[in-house]
Amino acid sequence: MRFYEFEAKTLLGMSGVPVSKGGTALTADDAARIAGEVGGDVVLKSQVLSGGRMKAGGIKFASAAEEARTAAEQILALEIGGQRPRCVLVESKQPVKKEYYAGVIYDALAKLPVAIFSDLGGIDIEQVAETHPGHVARVHFSTFSPFPEFKMKELVASLGISGGELNALTRIMSQLAQAFLRYGLTLAEINPLAQLDDGSIIALDSHLDMEEEARDGQAALLARLGIGREETRLARPPTPFEIRGAEVDASDHRGVAGRVVEFDGTLGCVIGAGGGSLTIFDAIRKFGGDPANYCEIGGNPSVKKAAELTKLILSKPGVGKICVIMNVVSNTRVDIVARGVVKGVIEAGYDPAEKIAIFRIPGSWEDEGFKILEKYGVEYCDRSVPMSEAARRAVEKMRKAKGEPEVVA
Amino acid sequence: MAASGSGMFIRCEVDEPAASDAAIAKQLASVCPVDIYADDSGRVRIVDSNLDECILCGLCLEVGPAGAVRVLKLYDGGRLLERPAAAGA
């Protein structure tokens, strides 16, 4: 889940990272009052979860309270990336001498967090890495061992920074990295991290994302920030299809059958099992398939829940077939999922034998499950067929149904 | 009158006089983990909307006289679910 900038700065402030003086305004009057309290020149920033605020006119400057009122009025009326602003952040405008980039992300290949530092801040780090690779330094660190501050010092020093600047930047990199670990973040970025005319270092903008699964563990933090459970904070607003998927999932406490993400494709996916969804989704793409959705099922959803999810996926325009694929299951019963999927297809008015491209869920109660699939003529396979092969067969069936030529992998 | 009901995959039957025995109705409503049986003022009522949720635990087969409660797997030629003890034997 993504934090608004004002929340990110609160979190950074709690972690010791210096941030600008200011506050959030829900009205233009509030903005004028805060600007008066801050004094001097201020910057007003639209609080939306999408990027591109400056280009869209969501960031304005003002040198007096009245100017701030006008700017806030304009910002509050402005929709950016389809989002209305939550509020306006009003902060003192800082005299910037130099801009840096500080970031921490999780490196899935190394299975470790990686701290990234650049002395070219204010622009996308991906662009800097491409055009000025010598200005980007990285270092991995452990999530288990005591936090290695010296590594942050080496990281900053590797770009030729020394003296007091090195010490100040090291401290901020350490604070950012420790916040990353403490708050279950998946992305922690300060860009720009600015050195001011007086030599002090301050976070001017920040982007923090928290791991969705960390929400329960971080309940106290989220309560402090005023973030309710109902706020999904995804990168884009959920589609009606996704909202309906969440309703299906919430309709019954048993298991998971929902968490859908909508895509433009034609192959519906009823997939899951301990990371299986991602693997299967990737396999479908690898074989040239076009998934209509991502989803997660598991933990023994009720028959009704699995049926409703199936119907939802089949209701999506353009979906020709569905594939039902999971890893070997132990806490989900094959026969219960088979009943749910078959029932969903029939209730949607289709023939399971034609609509289900493949059913590949081996594991608990598979014999009973396979009997159901046999009765309805559904192609199924057991654990001797890898998930990737099942995905390939599903893609092939879709291709044939569309009259496209076979692809030899 | 016996109580019975069919889903897409599962059929349940309770013979008389077990279906009108208040103690059996109460017990069936209590043991079924997916609420297929309801105690309807001392009579067994089959909740049709829950039939396909049956997890084949066989707990209902232990209630009342042997054979009075039957669970049939419609996807398996109407095969009767066996009592757990018999299945484990």
HADDOCK unambig.tbl for C-alpha pairs under 7 A between the chains (distance, minus, plus):
assign (segid A and resid 302 and name CA) (segid B and resid 53 and name CA) 6.52 0.50 0.50
assign (segid A and resid 303 and name CA) (segid B and resid 52 and name CA) 6.81 0.50 0.50
assign (segid A and resid 303 and name CA) (segid B and resid 53 and name CA) 5.69 0.50 0.50
assign (segid A and resid 371 and name CA) (segid B and resid 75 and name CA) 6.82 0.50 0.50
assign (segid A and resid 371 and name CA) (segid B and resid 76 and name CA) 6.58 0.50 0.50
assign (segid A and resid 372 and name CA) (segid B and resid 75 and name CA) 5.48 0.50 0.50
assign (segid A and resid 375 and name CA) (segid B and resid 75 and name CA) 6.24 0.50 0.50
